[in-house]
Amino acid sequence: MRRARKTKIVATLGPASSSPEMVKALFEAGADVFRINMSHTPHQLLAELHGRVRALEKEDGRPIGILVDLQGPKIRLGQLPGGAQILETGAGVGLVLASAVPSGAAIPMPHPEVFAALRPGDGLLIDDGRVRLRIENVSAAAAEAVVVTGGVIKDRKGVNLPDTVLPIPAMTAKDRSDLDAALNLGVDWVALSFVQRPDDVAELRKLAVGKAAVLAKIEKPKALEWLPEILDLTDALMVARGDLGVELPLETVPLRQKEITRAARRAGKPVVVATQMLESMIEAAAPTRAEVSDVATAVFDGADAVMLSAETAAGKHPVEAVAMMDKIACSAESGPLFQELMDAQRAEPEETTPDAIMAAVHQVTHTMHARAIVSWTKSGSTGLRAARERPEAPIIALTPSVETARRLSLAWGLHCVLTDDAHDLDDVVERAARIAEAEGFAKAGERIVITAGVPLGTPGATNLLRVAFVGGR
């Protein structure tokens, strides 16, 4: 199956989309990668969903990526007297280290690490920012705060701390257990939630030990301060606009989205834009015009992938949501403006042979109107370098590794094909031309551009550029 677009689609599996029939329907509608949210998925269901995706992959013959999203640490209120409490704007309120309070106006919060990290002046947000407090004084087991934005708070509502770096690991005991289960199954990507600092990503990398690629979700303001260092350690980024929009002023999120996307593109690492992209389709059969523009903006920014969450996991129209996202991406990519934007945002090549080769591939492909770029890639690095250029021609990534093909299913513009390593340079050219024709990218007599590394099969050693005719040398 060949996609008519270069931007990839990530679809979340859930109650509305967990059957084998629905998984297949989502794939046929346009899903390239399936996300499994471990906040709502027991290990038995994880194994079942993994098996359904792999069965579909075998049936269709196309590599399909599986992304497991770890829950991460959740900070929540304790139990309130009567289950709820009204906080008036401007009033003073107390926070106490407790799982519940029998009476009174104090707010219980069973997290000693929060009290250890809070400082006067820090903000504390409850229930996705609907209620906002400012800390005035704090001790090891209590804090005094002023209500900046009042409202009703309820038992176990989530707490966000935009100004505070919590002295807790990014991975909980649940996350470690979920990670072990995911790695034993052989998933392709593992997403880390609530990243605050580079050490969080380093911890996951050490535990994943090369068994899965690592994706850092940028949803904390503190992570933005460490973005270059986090990019060095991660394999991909996600612009997780849900919590990011709670902890940052809403009007700043679009700019931050562009900053994160461009940073990842410069680094040549995949970047996913997520959260509320087609939110109205949880209920409605069609999105709003603003949502369509939101998805198109991510495509115009050159994001590798756009993601659906509740729209496919729990919505009433999961297949229609994927199909709509596919239509939006295809339309956004169809005009000359799209390639102008991609070219305007291209990063300068680094002073390395692979970067120089890929920059040359981009120019040669454009000048000669080549029908496709064919990149031989074993580890995936050559495929990612080709994608980093955002070329006009489609990219066929040839690899002997199914693990590499699955991971590259998240990357912009890559059509992955499994094939054995080339035997010699003649085989490099002849097989590339044959596959480009068989996969429907070029016809006899049309030109393709081929990249590979010599010695053949050496990971990351891209140093060869070859122009070839399909159906002849």
TIFIZA-109967 format. One record per residue (C-alpha): residue in three letters; x, z, y. Coordinates in steps of 0.001 Angstrom, whole numbers, padded with zeros to 6 digits, always signed. Last residue first. Layout:
residues N
ALAXZY/...
This chain:
residues 473
ARG+021396-016500+001454/GLY+018041-017787+000165/GLY+014412-016935-000452/VAL+014265-014529+002456/PHE+017024-015379+004878/ALA+019740-012833+005551/VAL+021333-011031+008487/ARG+023838-008367+007413/LEU+024956-005113+009005/LEU+027321-002777+007132/ASN+028797+000583+008158/THR+026233+003181+007086/ALA+028233+005925+005348/GLY+025623+008699+005406/PRO+025454+009076+001618/THR+027885+006842-000341/GLY+025855+004655-002700/LEU+027840+001502-002016/PRO+031360+001984-000677/VAL+030276+000613+001780/GLY+027068+001701+003466/ALA+023944-000369+003961/THR+021970-002212+006613/ILE+019987-005434+006215/VAL+018337-007575+008891/ILE+015593-009948+007766/ARG+015044-013625+008472/GLU+012182-015870+007434/GLY+012648-018869+005112/ALA+010454-017478+002347/LYS+008012-014947+003748/ALA+008572-011491+005161/PHE+006954-008043+005157/GLY+004544-008463+002242/GLU+006071-005943-000168/ALA+007236-008739-002513/GLU+008938-010606+000334/ALA+010852-007599+001659/ILE+011620-006632-001956/ARG+013222-009998-002724/ALA+015210-010061+000493/ALA+016579-006554-000066/ARG+017320-007434-003706/GLU+019369-010469-002766/VAL+021292-008801+000043/VAL+022400-005580-001637/ASP+022784-007402-004974/ASP+025321-009747-003409/LEU+027100-006722-001953/ASP+027489-005077-005360/HIS+025522-003075-007915/ALA+022777-001856-005570/ASP+021387+001599-006287/ASP+018116+001521-008206/THR+014821+001001-006413/LEU+012080+003161-004927/VAL+010462+001672-001826/CYS+009832+003551+001396/HIS+008036+002015+004379/LEU+009585+003812+007348/GLY+008016+003372+010781/TRP+008263+006953+011977/ALA+009378+009580+009472/LEU+007007+011769+007429/SER+007161+009506+004346/LEU+010924+010011+004564/ARG+010598+013245+002599/ARG+008812+011474-000253/ALA+011349+008655-000387/THR+014255+011110-000435/GLU+012751+013050-003338/VAL+012032+009781-005178/SER+015739+008958-004968/PRO+016954+005418-005697/THR+016296+004426-002084/LEU+015244+001336-000151/ALA+013837+002072+003295/ILE+011857-000874+004675/ILE+011669-000740+008463/PRO+009058-002683+010450/ALA+010310-004802+013370/GLU+009827-003597+016943/PRO+012514-000960+016611/ARG+012013+002782+017232/GLU+015798+003361+017315/ARG+015412+006785+015674/ALA+013675+005120+012724/ALA+016876+003315+011755/ARG+018845+006530+012021/LEU+016237+008272+009858/GLY+016542+005589+007165/THR+020320+005842+007215/SER+020126+009634+006841/GLY+017713+009476+003894/SER+020164+010757+001283/LYS+020317+007458-000610/THR+019481+004892+002045/TRP+019561+001100+001892/SER+017935-000041+005073/VAL+015883-003249+005282/ILE+014863-004221+008809/ALA+011948-006623+008941/ARG+010658-009929+010303/ALA+013742-010799+012316/HIS+012969-012164+015763/MET+016636-013152+016148/THR+017197-011346+019447/HIS+014977-008364+018593/THR+016470-007786+015155/VAL+019998-008255+016495/GLN+019431-005684+019247/HIS+017959-003005+016996/VAL+020537-003672+014290/ALA+023305-003268+016883/ALA+022024+000189+017801/MET+021888+000963+014083/ILE+025494-000135+013538/ALA+026738+001876+016515/ASP+024924+004983+015265/PRO+026329+004566+011749/THR+029887+003979+013088/THR+029888+007041+015316/GLU+030231+007421+019072/GLU+026623+008502+019568/PRO+023982+005930+020375/GLU+022116+006317+023689/ALA+018565+007543+023147/ARG+015635+005179+023331/GLN+012846+006227+025693/ALA+012520+002952+027603/ASP+012630+000964+024355/MET+009737+002904+022834/LEU+007706+002608+026042/GLU+008247-001150+026214/GLN+007329-001372+022528/PHE+003980+000287+023195/LEU+003221-001671+026362/PRO+003384-004952+024403/GLY+000110-004110+022601/SER-000667-003178+018989/GLU+000874+000300+018766/ALA-001968+002088+020558/SER-004569+000183+018531/CYS-002935+000996+015202/ALA-002570+004662+016187/ILE-006226+004935+017235/LYS-007468+003151+014116/ASP-005423+005399+011794/MET-006673+008507+013601/MET-010222+007240+013111/ALA-009652+006636+009391/VAL-008212+010113+008993/ALA-011214+011671+010767/GLU-013660+009490+008794/VAL-012173+010773+005553/PRO-012524+014403+006636/HIS-016070+014166+008060/LYS-017785+017563+007691/GLY-014669+019530+008512/ALA-012913+022182+006432/ALA-009445+020877+005573/THR-009774+017389+007086/GLU-010725+018236+010679/ALA-009443+021792+010177/SER-005880+020467+010447/LEU-005171+016828+011295/MET-001618+015892+012212/VAL+000141+013178+014189/ALA+003463+011828+012961/ASP+006791+010433+014112/ALA+005972+011034+017760/GLY+006964+008071+019930/ASP+005489+009314+023198/PHE+002995+006418+023055/VAL+001769+007744+019692/ALA+001367+011259+021091/THR-000527+009802+024046/ALA-002773+007820+021685/VAL-003791+011026+019890/ASP-004675+012709+023195/SER-006483+009619+024494/VAL-008717+009603+021412/GLU-009329+013318+021912/ALA-010364+012728+025533/ARG-012783+010014+024447/THR-014487+012508+022153/PRO-014301+012036+018412/ALA-016930+010499+016107/ALA-018852+011838+013094/ALA-019284+015248+014747/GLU-018745+018671+013166/ILE-015045+019034+012398/MET-014817+015728+014234/SER-014816+017628+017551/GLU-011271+018799+016838/LEU-009735+015320+016730/MET-006241+016329+017904/GLN-007052+020033+017843/THR-003596+021056+016623/ALA-000501+018980+015810/VAL+002234+016655+017065/VAL+004897+016071+014402/VAL+008562+015375+015147/PRO+011019+013701+012780/LYS+014739+014113+013509/GLY+016945+011535+015234/ALA+018389+014125+017610/ARG+017223+012129+020620/ARG+013786+011829+019007/ALA+013617+015575+018445/ALA+014448+016293+022079/ARG+011960+013661+023229/THR+009113+015204+021244/ILE+009941+018741+022364/GLU+010057+017758+026035/LYS+006872+015669+025748/GLN+004955+018538+024174/ARG+006323+020921+026796/LEU+004895+018682+029507/PRO+001513+018586+027781/VAL+001590+022408+027287/THR+002180+023345+030945/GLU-001488+023178+032022/LEU-002460+025599+029269/PRO-000263+028390+030642/LEU+001942+029374+027709/GLU+001186+031926+024981/VAL-002223+030609+023983/GLY-001379+026918+024267/LEU+001763+027426+022184/ASP-000393+029283+019653/GLY-002485+026166+019053/ARG-000115+023441+020246/ALA+002129+023460+017223/VAL+004598+020770+018333/MET+006244+020394+014928/LEU+009947+019853+014440/ALA+012085+018276+011703/ASP+015203+018828+009571/THR+016048+022161+011187/LEU+019397+023751+012018/ASP+020659+021689+014961/LEU+017131+021423+016346/ILE+016909+025232+016470/GLU+020099+025344+018552/PRO+018776+022723+020982/LEU+015356+024484+021193/TRP+016588+028022+021832/GLU+014698+028618+025107/LEU+011751+026691+023694/ALA+011656+029077+020726/LYS+011040+031967+023133/PRO+007808+030298+024290/LYS+006458+030491+020719/GLU+004629+027614+018987/ILE+007463+025325+017907/LYS+007000+024883+014181/ALA+010332+024362+012428/LEU+010306+021893+009508/VAL+012737+022375+006620/ALA+013398+019815+003869/ALA+012962+020994+000292/LYS+015247+021901-002620/GLY+018331+021921-000386/VAL+018914+025657-000683/ALA+015326+026527+000394/LEU+016336+030177+000786/LYS+019333+029432+002989/ARG+017378+026951+005068/LEU+014607+029521+005515/GLU+017016+032108+006915/ALA+018744+029543+009133/VAL+015379+028655+010658/ASP+014728+032257+011693/ASP+018336+032644+012854/PRO+017767+029837+015363/ARG+015270+031932+017368/GLN+011538+032565+017753/VAL+009942+030495+014987/PHE+006275+031430+014658/SER+005603+029382+011524/LEU+008137+027762+009188/ALA+007110+024477+007591/VAL+008376+023549+004113/TRP+008716+019856+003251/ASP+009019+017955-000016/VAL+007288+020152-002586/GLY+008939+020556-005992/LEU+006625+022895-007890/ASN+009300+025585-008128/LEU+009964+025155-004409/ALA+006313+025808-003554/ALA+006006+028911-005728/ASP+009257+030354-004400/LEU+008133+029628-000829/ASP+004794+031359-001381/SER+006571+034483-002641/ARG+008949+034426+000290/ASP+006083+033870+002711/LYS+004134+036792+001248/ALA+007159+039079+001664/THR+007259+037973+005302/MET+009411+035225+006773/ALA+010196+034997+010495/PRO+012099+038262+010209/ILE+011110+041056+012572/PRO+012696+042346+015753/LEU+009968+040773+017915/VAL+011077+038750+020910/THR+008571+039596+023641/ASP+007237+037634+026598/PRO+004561+035612+024764/LEU+003285+038497+022607/ASN+000203+037257+020775/VAL-002267+039513+018954/GLY-004828+038423+016369/LYS-008168+040138+015927/ARG-008315+042735+013142/ASP-011372+044566+014475/LYS-012983+043224+017630/ILE-012186+042780+021321/VAL-014797+042022+023985/GLY-013706+040852+027410/GLY-011344+041541+030273/THR-008533+039519+031759/VAL-005654+041469+033328/VAL-006447+044736+031529/VAL-003699+047203+032459/ALA-001544+048740+029750/GLU-000220+052057+028468/ALA+001751+052142+025245/ALA+002038+054338+022186/ALA+004133+055054+019087/ALA+007759+054411+020019/SER+007080+054573+023746/VAL+005681+052120+026303/ASN+004660+052016+029938/GLU+002911+049371+032065/ILE+002147+046590+029568/ARG-000021+043781+030914/LEU-003169+042947+028953/ARG-005043+039705+028339/VAL-008342+039136+026505/ARG-009358+035598+025498/GLY-005714+034900+024746/ASP-006215+033691+021182/ASP-008025+036924+020223/ILE-005755+039393+022057/LEU-002851+038663+024398/LEU-000122+041150+025334/GLY+002001+040401+028394/ASP+005281+042151+029050/GLY+005702+043935+032417/PRO+006994+047157+030905/ARG+008842+046375+027671/LEU+007573+045853+024133/ALA+010095+045555+021275/ALA+009854+048947+019559/PHE+006091+049123+020136/VAL+005707+045767+018393/GLU+007980+046745+015507/PRO+005776+049786+014866/HIS+002886+047463+013956/PRO-000420+049147+013045/MET-002184+048453+016370/PRO-005053+050775+017298/ILE-006667+050391+020749/ALA-007422+053669+022530/ALA-010920+054132+024008/GLY-012078+057097+021972/SER-013162+057537+018363/PRO-012027+057393+014741/VAL-008915+055282+015444/ALA-007637+052811+012871/SER-004400+051297+011554/ALA-002358+053372+013968/LEU+000456+053054+016510/VAL-001537+053526+019695/LEU-002452+051255+022617/GLY-004009+052776+025736/VAL-006164+051091+028360/GLY-006287+050987+032148/ALA-009048+049016+033816/GLY-008483+046006+036059/THR-010729+043681+034043/GLU-013075+045683+031806/LEU-012372+045976+028087/ILE-015380+046091+025750/GLN-014781+047431+022242/ALA-015695+046317+018745/GLY-015872+047463+015112/GLY-017852+050632+015807/PRO-014660+052551+016470/LEU-011906+049916+016270/GLN-009970+048944+013143/GLY-006401+047764+013593/LEU-005275+044904+015830/ARG-003306+042022+014395/ILE+000242+040634+014378/LYS+000706+037912+011772/PRO+004178+037139+010422/GLY+004561+033645+008951/GLN+001844+031662+007175/LEU+004084+029129+005450/ASP+003018+025473+005756/VAL+003702+023437+002606/LEU+004187+019732+003328/ILE+003715+017223+000492/GLY+004942+013649+001003/ILE+003599+010618-000855/PRO+005783+007961-002515/ARG+003742+004852-003408/GLY+003027+003713-006989/ASP-000727+004142-006616/GLU-001407+005955-009890/LYS+001842+007908-009862/GLU+001298+009006-006259/LEU-002297+009934-007049/ALA-001107+012127-009922/ARG+001485+013705-007609/VAL-001179+014480-005022/ARG-003474+016006-007630/GLY-000673+018087-009162/HIS+000301+019541-005795/LEU-003332+020444-005141/GLU-003585+022214-008503/ALA-000288+024069-008045/LEU-001310+025244-004587/LEU-004696+026310-005996/GLN-002958+028562-008515/HIS-000610+029900-005847/PRO-003386+031051-003543/THR-004093+028892-000457/HIS-005594+030098+002834/SER-002606+031143+004954/MET-000525+028899+002691/ASN-001704+025789+004542/ILE-001144+022721+002353/ARG-000280+019574+004288/PHE-000569+016101+002755/VAL+001663+013309+004034/ASP+000858+009606+004513/ALA-002888+009863+005131/GLY-004417+006467+005990/ALA-007968+006035+004696/GLU-006629+005292+001198/PHE-004776+008595+001230/LEU-007846+010493+002419/ALA-009996+008856-000279/LYS-007452+009724-002969/VAL-007380+013379-001924/MET-011179+013342-001774/GLU-011547+012030-005330/PRO-008964+014487-006683/SER-010945+017348-005115/SER-009344+019429-002357/SER-010820+017817+000758/ALA-013595+019939+002236/PRO-012264+023238+000862/GLY-008747+022480+002120/LEU-006074+019803+002350/THR-004444+019125+005713/ALA-003786+015487+006644/VAL-000493+014277+008137/ILE-000606+010758+009593/LYS+002461+008592+010265/THR+003169+006488+013353/LYS+004416+003046+012290/ARG+001105+001267+011851/ALA-000472-001379+009590/ARG+000309+000678+006498/ARG+001436-001095+003323/MET+000000+000000+000000/
